[in-house]
Amino acid sequence: MRFDVCSNFLSENSLCVFLLHGVVKNSNYHYRNFNRKHILAEEFDFFLETLMKNGTPVSMDNLIEYSNEKMMPENAFAITFDDGFENNLSVAAPILKQYNVPATFYLTTDFVANNTMSWIDRIDWAFEQSVACPLIEISVPWRKIPVKLEAPSSRLSFLNEIRKTVKNDRSINQHKLSSSIQRQLGYQVVYSGTSEIDTKLNWEDVKCLEQCDLFTIGGHTHSHPIMSFLSETELLHEIGYCLSLLKKHAGITTKHFAYPEGMSNCYNQKVIKSLKSFGIKCCPTAEHGVNQISSKSDLFKLKRIFVD
């Protein structure tokens, strides 16, 4: 999304919820961050400046409080971050404070507790390490023969194929796949990283964010699975353990959550029922679009616009 057209999504009678993951000062990679999950600080600054000229920021707490569309300000927008990257605090938060814009940070608690990389970030990391290899060959469960990749374009295309396939096939173990690809490319299995696009918030960082009146903390499961793929026992564990760790380590009790991946196949009524049983009041998706807010709005099916 071009930052100079972001305000085009704003309108008098709707709410636009923007989805981000990270904000960094530099991003000099071949395959890491190719989908611009982490945008540059100057881009984020311009993004907020443009929104503030044309819209009115609201928090996700505000959204729960609005009982009807008349309470929603015109051209309303909300800012959200998923996963829990450290750059949310060190780079994004000062810019949010500069413009006095509230934001909600949905945290994956295993990422916070152990500085864990997501399964797809682990694969992207391995591709980045192999940038100098003229030819790489990878076997994956949905292909009958190994995939041979030479040109950068073919590697980027295959990374997109991996994302699309795995996110729609519950039979594929994401973590085993990541480890397999790392090994196939000649590397030891890596679970954590220290770069600006890998380092996660720690619990002291989370407390620091929570102490700012502009910021709200929400859950994003413990290990970032696709929630609709889980059994009921697994689902209750992912939600409950995430919320218990937020309470134990940061003193946070929250009514906010966000579905990992967040597309239409990643959540269902069973997931929503489980979230409600833990007191969750609002859980946005990652489906693209704006929201018409009324007293009958379903706060568990809110659409968001990915900022890249």
C-alpha positions as CSV (number, residue, x, y, z in Angstrom):
1,M,0.0,0.0,0.0
2,R,1.4,3.4,-1.0
3,F,1.6,5.6,2.1
4,D,0.3,8.6,0.3
5,V,-3.0,6.9,-0.4
6,C,-3.7,5.3,3.0
7,S,-6.2,8.0,3.9
8,N,-8.3,7.0,0.9
9,F,-9.6,4.1,3.0
10,L,-11.0,6.5,5.6
11,S,-14.7,7.5,5.4
12,E,-17.3,9.2,7.6
13,N,-19.2,6.1,8.7
14,S,-16.5,3.4,8.9
15,L,-13.5,2.3,10.9
16,C,-10.3,1.5,9.2
17,V,-8.0,-0.8,11.3
18,F,-4.4,-0.9,10.0
19,L,-2.3,-4.0,10.5
20,L,1.5,-3.8,10.9
21,H,4.2,-6.0,12.3
22,G,7.4,-4.0,12.5
23,V,9.0,-0.7,11.9
24,V,12.8,-0.6,11.4
25,K,15.5,2.0,10.6
26,N,17.1,-0.2,7.9
27,S,16.1,-3.1,5.8
28,N,18.9,-4.3,3.5
29,Y,18.0,-7.9,2.7
30,H,17.6,-10.0,-0.4
31,Y,14.9,-12.4,0.8
32,R,14.3,-11.4,4.4
33,N,11.4,-8.9,4.6
34,F,10.7,-9.2,0.9
35,N,7.0,-8.9,1.7
36,R,7.7,-5.7,3.8
37,K,6.4,-7.0,7.1
38,H,8.7,-4.4,8.6
39,I,8.4,-1.0,7.1
40,L,11.0,1.8,7.4
41,A,10.7,4.4,10.2
42,E,10.4,7.3,7.8
43,E,7.6,5.5,6.0
44,F,5.8,5.0,9.2
45,D,6.2,8.6,10.2
46,F,4.7,9.7,6.8
47,F,1.9,7.1,7.2
48,L,0.9,8.5,10.6
49,E,1.3,12.2,9.4
50,T,-1.0,11.5,6.5
51,L,-3.6,9.7,8.6
52,M,-3.6,12.5,11.2
53,K,-4.3,15.1,8.5
54,N,-7.3,13.3,7.3
55,G,-8.6,11.1,10.1
56,T,-9.2,10.6,13.8
57,P,-7.3,7.9,15.7
58,V,-9.2,5.6,18.1
59,S,-8.1,2.7,20.2
60,M,-9.4,-0.8,20.2
61,D,-10.6,-0.1,23.7
62,N,-12.7,2.8,22.3
63,L,-14.1,0.4,19.7
64,I,-15.5,-1.9,22.4
65,E,-17.0,1.1,24.2
66,Y,-18.8,2.4,21.1
67,S,-22.4,1.1,21.4
68,N,-23.6,2.5,18.1
69,E,-22.3,4.2,15.0
70,K,-23.1,7.7,16.2
71,M,-20.4,7.4,18.8
72,M,-17.7,6.7,16.2
73,P,-15.8,9.8,15.1
74,E,-15.7,10.5,11.4
75,N,-12.8,9.1,9.4
76,A,-11.8,6.9,12.3
77,F,-8.8,4.6,12.2
78,A,-7.0,2.3,14.6
79,I,-3.3,1.1,14.5
80,T,-2.5,-2.5,15.4
81,F,0.8,-4.6,15.5
82,D,1.0,-8.4,15.5
83,D,3.5,-10.8,17.0
84,G,5.6,-8.7,19.4
85,F,8.8,-7.4,17.7
86,E,11.2,-5.3,19.8
87,N,11.2,-2.6,17.1
88,N,7.6,-1.9,18.1
89,L,9.0,-0.4,21.3
90,S,12.3,1.1,20.2
91,V,11.3,2.5,16.7
92,A,7.5,2.5,16.3
93,A,6.4,3.7,19.8
94,P,8.3,7.0,19.8
95,I,6.7,7.9,16.5
96,L,3.2,6.9,17.8
97,K,3.8,9.1,20.8
98,Q,5.0,12.0,18.6
99,Y,1.6,12.0,16.8
100,N,-0.4,11.0,20.0
101,V,-1.8,8.0,18.2
102,P,-3.0,4.9,20.3
103,A,-2.0,1.4,19.2
104,T,-2.7,-2.1,20.2
105,F,0.1,-4.7,20.3
106,Y,-1.0,-8.4,19.9
107,L,1.7,-10.6,21.5
108,T,2.7,-14.2,20.8
109,T,3.9,-15.1,24.2
110,D,6.4,-17.8,23.1
111,F,8.1,-15.2,20.9
112,V,8.3,-12.9,23.9
113,A,9.5,-15.5,26.4
114,N,12.1,-17.2,24.2
115,N,12.8,-14.6,21.4
116,T,11.4,-17.2,19.0
117,M,11.2,-16.7,15.2
118,S,8.0,-17.7,13.5
119,W,8.2,-20.8,11.2
120,I,8.2,-18.7,8.0
121,D,10.8,-16.3,9.3
122,R,13.0,-19.3,10.0
123,I,12.6,-20.3,6.3
124,D,13.2,-16.8,5.1
125,W,16.3,-16.7,7.2
126,A,17.7,-19.8,5.6
127,F,17.0,-18.4,2.1
128,E,18.9,-15.2,3.1
129,Q,21.9,-17.2,4.3
130,S,21.9,-19.0,0.9
131,V,21.9,-15.8,-1.2
132,A,25.4,-16.5,-2.6
133,C,24.5,-20.1,-3.7
134,P,23.9,-20.2,-7.5
135,L,21.6,-23.2,-7.1
136,I,19.6,-24.5,-4.2
137,E,17.4,-27.6,-4.1
138,I,14.6,-28.2,-1.7
139,S,12.2,-31.0,-1.0
140,V,8.7,-30.2,0.3
141,P,5.8,-32.6,1.1
142,W,3.4,-31.2,-1.6
143,R,5.9,-31.5,-4.4
144,K,6.7,-35.0,-5.9
145,I,10.3,-34.0,-6.9
146,P,12.8,-31.6,-5.3
147,V,12.5,-27.9,-6.4
148,K,15.6,-26.4,-8.0
149,L,15.9,-22.7,-7.6
150,E,18.4,-20.5,-9.3
151,A,17.2,-16.9,-10.0
152,P,16.1,-14.6,-7.2
153,S,12.6,-14.4,-8.8
154,S,12.1,-18.1,-8.6
155,R,13.2,-18.2,-4.9
156,L,10.8,-15.4,-4.0
157,S,8.0,-17.1,-6.0
158,F,8.7,-20.3,-4.0
159,L,8.6,-18.5,-0.7
160,N,5.2,-17.2,-1.6
161,E,4.2,-20.8,-2.6
162,I,5.3,-22.0,0.8
163,R,3.2,-19.4,2.6
164,K,0.1,-20.1,0.6
165,T,0.3,-23.9,0.8
166,V,1.2,-24.3,4.5
167,K,-1.4,-21.7,5.6
168,N,-4.1,-23.8,3.9
169,D,-3.0,-27.3,4.8
170,R,-3.5,-28.5,8.3
171,S,-1.6,-31.7,7.6
172,I,1.8,-29.9,7.3
173,N,3.8,-29.3,10.5
174,Q,5.1,-25.8,10.1
175,H,7.9,-26.2,12.5
176,K,9.2,-29.5,11.1
177,L,9.1,-28.0,7.6
178,S,11.1,-25.0,8.7
179,S,13.8,-27.2,10.4
180,S,13.9,-29.4,7.3
181,I,14.5,-26.5,4.9
182,Q,17.2,-25.1,7.2
183,R,19.0,-28.5,7.2
184,Q,18.5,-29.0,3.5
185,L,20.2,-25.6,2.9
186,G,23.2,-26.7,5.0
187,Y,22.5,-25.0,8.3
188,Q,21.9,-26.0,11.8
189,V,18.4,-25.6,13.1
190,V,17.9,-22.0,14.2
191,Y,15.0,-20.8,16.3
192,S,16.0,-17.3,17.3
193,G,17.6,-14.2,15.7
194,T,19.1,-11.0,16.8
195,S,18.6,-8.8,13.7
196,E,16.2,-5.8,13.7
197,I,13.5,-7.9,12.1
198,D,14.0,-10.9,14.4
199,T,14.4,-9.6,18.0
200,K,11.2,-9.8,20.0
201,L,10.1,-7.8,23.0
202,N,11.0,-9.2,26.4
203,W,8.8,-9.0,29.4
204,E,10.3,-5.7,30.6
205,D,9.7,-4.3,27.2
206,V,6.1,-5.4,27.4
207,K,5.7,-3.7,30.8
208,C,7.2,-0.5,29.3
209,L,4.6,-0.5,26.5
210,E,1.8,-1.2,28.9
211,Q,2.7,1.7,31.1
212,C,2.0,4.2,28.3
213,D,-1.6,5.3,28.2
214,L,-1.6,5.3,24.4
215,F,-0.9,1.6,24.2
216,T,-2.9,-1.6,24.8
217,I,-1.6,-5.2,24.9
218,G,-3.5,-8.1,23.5
219,G,-3.0,-11.8,23.0
220,H,-1.9,-13.6,19.8
221,T,-1.7,-17.2,21.1
222,H,1.3,-18.8,22.7
223,S,3.0,-20.3,19.7
224,H,1.3,-18.7,16.7
225,P,-0.6,-21.7,15.2
226,I,-3.6,-21.4,12.9
227,M,-6.3,-21.5,15.5
228,S,-9.0,-23.2,13.3
229,F,-6.6,-26.2,12.8
230,L,-6.4,-26.9,16.5
231,S,-8.3,-29.4,18.6
232,E,-10.4,-27.9,21.4
233,T,-7.8,-28.9,24.0
234,E,-5.0,-27.3,22.0
235,L,-7.1,-24.2,21.3
236,L,-7.9,-23.7,25.0
237,H,-4.2,-24.1,25.8
238,E,-3.0,-21.6,23.2
239,I,-5.4,-19.0,24.4
240,G,-5.2,-19.7,28.2
241,Y,-1.5,-20.1,28.4
242,C,-0.9,-16.9,26.4
243,L,-3.2,-14.9,28.7
244,S,-1.8,-16.5,31.8
245,L,1.8,-15.5,30.8
246,L,0.7,-11.9,30.1
247,K,-0.7,-11.8,33.6
248,K,2.2,-13.5,35.3
249,H,5.1,-11.7,33.7
250,A,3.6,-8.3,32.9
251,G,0.5,-8.0,35.2
252,I,-1.7,-7.6,32.1
253,T,-5.3,-8.7,32.0
254,T,-6.6,-8.1,28.5
255,K,-9.9,-8.4,26.6
256,H,-8.1,-8.1,23.2
257,F,-6.8,-10.8,20.9
258,A,-5.9,-11.3,17.2
259,Y,-6.0,-14.5,15.2
260,P,-2.5,-15.6,13.9
261,E,-2.5,-15.4,10.1
262,G,-6.1,-14.1,10.4
263,M,-7.6,-15.1,7.0
264,S,-11.1,-16.6,6.7
265,N,-9.8,-20.2,7.0
266,C,-7.8,-19.4,10.2
267,Y,-10.7,-18.9,12.6
268,N,-14.3,-20.2,13.0
269,Q,-17.2,-20.2,15.5
270,K,-15.4,-22.7,17.7
271,V,-12.4,-20.4,18.0
272,I,-14.6,-17.4,18.7
273,K,-16.5,-19.3,21.4
274,S,-13.3,-20.3,23.1
275,L,-12.0,-16.7,23.0
276,K,-15.2,-15.4,24.6
277,S,-14.9,-18.0,27.3
278,F,-11.7,-16.3,28.4
279,G,-13.3,-12.9,28.5
280,I,-12.0,-11.6,25.1
281,K,-14.3,-8.9,23.7
282,C,-12.6,-8.0,20.4
283,C,-10.5,-10.0,17.9
284,P,-9.7,-8.6,14.5
285,T,-8.9,-10.7,11.4
286,A,-6.3,-10.1,8.7
287,E,-9.0,-10.1,6.0
288,H,-8.7,-7.0,3.9
289,G,-11.3,-4.2,4.2
290,V,-12.9,-1.5,6.3
291,N,-15.6,-1.9,8.9
292,Q,-19.0,-0.4,9.1
293,I,-19.6,0.0,12.8
294,S,-23.0,-0.3,14.5
295,S,-24.4,-1.7,17.7
296,K,-24.7,-5.1,15.9
297,S,-21.1,-5.1,14.6
298,D,-19.2,-8.4,15.2
299,L,-16.0,-7.4,16.9
300,F,-14.6,-10.9,16.2
301,K,-14.7,-10.4,12.4
302,L,-13.2,-7.0,12.0
303,K,-11.3,-6.5,8.8
304,R,-7.8,-4.9,8.7
305,I,-5.6,-3.3,6.0
306,F,-2.0,-4.6,5.9
307,V,0.5,-1.8,5.8
308,D,3.4,-2.6,3.5
